[in-house]
Amino acid sequence: MTAELTRRNCLPGGLLTAVSVPGAGHLVIDRGQGAHIWDTAGHQYLDLLMGSGAVLLGHAHPEIVAAIEAQARQGATFYALTEPALALAARIVGHYPGAEMLQYCSTGSEATLFALRLARAATGRDKVLKFEGGFHGSNDYAMMSAYPAGPASYPDPEPSSQGIPAGAAGTVLVAPYNDSLRCEQIAREASQQLAAIIVEPFQRNIDLQSGFLAGLRRLADATGACLIFDEVVTGFRLGLAGAAGYCGVVPDIATVGKAIGGGLPLAAIVGRADIMQLSAPGRSLADGFVYCSGTLSGNPLAAAAGLAAMDILERPGTFECLFRLGEAMRSQLAQAFTDHGIPAQALGIGPSFQINPSTEPITDYRSAARSDLALMARVAAELVAAGIYFTGAKGYLSLAHSQPDIDEVVARTAEVLNVLDRPRPA
């Protein structure tokens, strides 16, 4: 059976993920090296997705490959504590502000699910406040208003998937990101029912308004709710202390993933000891036991890769390099659009970037959604054809990228904008 027949016959929609890359639906990736990937037809692409941000140091980094190979010779998984998992836990807890204990899992979706479960158990409450457009994985609670299409009706959520029980909507409240006043109103109305406030510190690359996170910290303290930072994206990408350290605001619980596994499936929940201890094996339900476990949680292959990645991230100059690359990409790419008469805003922080064609200030999900997303999809499809692997939305850079790579992306984008059939201002 050919790859195309297998794709169509075995995979719904022929893809592994819910998000497709415009113009790349036919691709089957064969290998990656550094900042590049190759498909099975032999075509090379400069990769701006990097495993949706999981590959922060570049594909097939030799130190990570060596660590995985060494651990593979010792065994792949044991459903028991291993030295790599123990060592990596100590490193993560040592770096993240306020973290006293850690629970491993395999995905960001698991991490946010367990974080919310711990918050509910710790507070004895049910309701969760999240932000419209905030993505916290695919569990039922997280999929509330992740991609709302209907009119805003705060605090009522809109399910972003079929198959979610109606009861889940009754436990989730939704507020607009960056809107401190609306958030405070909703949280105080819920008051004694509110278990958690969960937020991506830099939600989907939208610029963070000054004081917003500090306001959430005060609000959580005032209502007795747990403040959860979803740092699956930002953790160990903005620095060893994540967005918490970058912004100077310490949550009660945080989720980390992507970068901590060196490209392998690994995530974790970190937080205060009194909360995390609720998940201790052997604890009884009467004593507040919270189930947080998985067959591959803390898998030694992923932990070994994570340790190798941590060694690199801890080296002087690593994050300065990543930030420098991100700033160059954002400024140069936005300028390419401006030079073609298309007003565009560069979003993102550190080594992530996003271009939103819009003249409206982008402060939340609704304003971001009013950008010319159709244009970006067209640009992305043309870039894929030109050898740049990009969705047109959030892009990720890695330590393997260079200034010449950025120059190539900008030049290719300018060529694409030259040929797109788009009216120019009079």
C-alpha positions, -999 to +999 in steps of 0.1 A: +000+000+000+014+034-009+019+061+017-010+081+002-034+052+004-023+044+039-028+080+049-064+081+035-074+047+046-059+046+081-058+082+095-089+104+098-083+133+074-049+118+066-032+137+094-018+131+129-029+164+144-060+187+144-040+215+129-028+212+093-001+232+075-015+250+045-003+234+013+015+206+032-013+181+036+004+156+013+038+156+031+052+127+050+083+138+069+114+115+066+140+131+088+152+163+104+186+179+111+192+212+129+167+237+115+156+216+085+134+187+077+131+165+046+100+147+033+099+112+018+101+127-017+135+143-008+123+179-006+141+200+021+122+226+042+134+252+067+113+243+097+095+271+115+073+247+135+099+226+153+075+200+164+051+227+176+078+241+198+089+208+213+123+209+195+139+239+210+175+229+204+172+217+168+164+183+152+186+154+161+208+174+183+239+152+189+239+155+227+202+146+229+206+117+204+236+104+225+216+105+257+186+087+241+209+060+227+226+055+260+193+051+279+178+029+252+205+004+258+195+003+295+157-001+288+129+021+275+104+021+303+098+004+336+067+019+353+091+028+381+113+057+392+146+059+373+177+080+379+171+102+348+136+110+359+148+118+395+177+139+383+155+159+358+128+165+385+154+180+408+166+203+380+131+215+370+120+221+406+152+239+413+147+263+385+110+271+385+099+298+410+078+285+439+080+249+428+085+225+456+074+192+441+067+177+407+045+151+390+054+138+356+030+131+327+035+127+290+015+155+274+004+191+280-032+179+279-025+156+308-006+182+327-035+208+326-060+181+334-041+170+365-034+206+375-071+214+375-078+183+394-053+191+421-067+227+424-102+213+428-090+189+455-069+215+473-098+240+475-128+217+477-144+238+449-154+230+413-153+260+391-124+271+369-118+305+353-100+304+319-095+329+292-112+330+258-089+315+232-065+301+258-053+267+247-047+243+276-048+209+258-076+187+247-093+177+279-129+185+283-124+216+306-096+230+284-116+227+252-141+253+265-139+285+244-105+274+230-117+284+195-151+301+200-169+310+168-201+325+183-206+359+199-189+365+232-212+357+262-189+360+292-186+341+315-205+313+296-182+290+277-186+276+242-174+240+236-147+238+209-154+201+202-183+178+200-184+150+225-179+171+256-206+165+283-229+194+290-219+192+327-184+203+319-196+237+307-212+243+341-178+242+358-159+266+334-161+304+334-146+324+306-131+359+305-113+379+278-076+378+281-059+410+294-092+424+308-085+427+345-118+444+353-140+417+336-119+389+351-122+403+386-160+407+382-164+371+371-141+357+397-157+376+426-191+365+415-180+329+416-161+336+448-164+305+471-170+282+441-138+291+423-111+265+425-086+278+399-077+306+375-057+291+347-038+312+322-012+310+295+011+339+307+016+350+271-016+336+255-011+325+219+016+351+215-007+380+224+012+409+241+007+408+278-008+439+294+013+454+322+000+442+356-023+416+343-006+386+358+001+404+391-036+412+392-045+375+387-022+367+416-040+391+439-074+379+427-065+343+434-054+352+469-085+372+475-109+344+464-089+315+478-085+300+443-053+284+429-034+304+403-023+280+375+003+291+349+001+269+318+038+271+308+037+241+284+049+266+257+067+292+277+084+270+304+122+268+297+117+288+265+118+322+281+144+313+306+151+286+332+124+302+354+098+304+326+073+331+323+069+332+361+105+343+365+103+366+335+073+384+348+080+381+385+047+365+394+047+331+411+017+307+406+005+280+430+007+254+402+023+254+368+024+230+339+056+226+318+062+206+287+075+208+251+111+220+258+116+199+289+116+166+269+142+175+243+117+166+216+103+134+233+069+132+250+072+146+284+054+171+306+051+179+343+030+196+369+050+216+395+037+235+425+035+240+462+043+209+483+009+210+502-009+208+469+014+183+451+014+160+481-023+153+474-011+130+446+012+110+467+008+072+462-007+055+492-027+085+503-064+077+509-094+093+493-105+104+527-072+121+530-077+140+498-059+117+473-057+130+437-050+105+410-022+118+387-005+089+370+002+074+336+020+043+322+048+064+305+049+093+330+086+102+336+097+078+309+135+073+312+141+079+275+123+112+276+139+121+309+174+113+296+166+136+266+153+162+289+185+161+310+206+166+279+184+195+269+187+210+303+225+208+302+224+229+270+197+254+283+218+260+314+248+272+294+256+309+294+242+328+264+216+302+253+185+323+260+201+355+248+207+338+215+171+325+213+157+360+222+179+376+196+167+353+169+131+359+178+133+396+179+150+396+145+124+374+129+095+394+143+109+428+133+121+418+098+090+398+089+066+425+100+087+450+079+083+427+048+045+431+051+047+468+057+069+473+027+042+457+006+015+480+019+000+455+043-002+468+079+009+439+102+017+434+138+045+412+151+035+392+181+055+368+203+082+367+229+115+349+230+120+325+201+083+324+191+068+347+165+035+355+148+025+380+122-011+393+123-021+416+094-042+441+112-044+478+122-064+470+154-045+466+187-044+429+194-051+424+231-073+393+232-088+364+212-114+385+195-091+412+182-066+385+171-094+367+152-102+399+133-068+399+117-065+388+080-060+351+088-070+341+053-041+361+039-017+344+063-030+310+053-023+319+016+012+331+025+019+299+044+008+277+015+032+296-008+060+294+017+056+257+020+059+254-018+091+275-016+106+253+011+096+270+043+075+249+067+051+272+084+014+274+093+010+311+090+001+313+127+025+307+156+061+300+145+090+286+166+127+292+163+153+269+178+190+272+188+197+256+154+183+286+135+206+314+124+203+349+110+208+337+074+177+314+080+157+344+091+169+364+061+158+335+039+123+335+054+119+372+050+131+371+014+108+343+005+079+360+022+086+392+002+085+371-030+052+356-020+037+389-012+048+402-046+028+376-065-003+373-043-034+388-058-041+414-032-054+450-038-028+476-029-038+510-012-045+538-037 
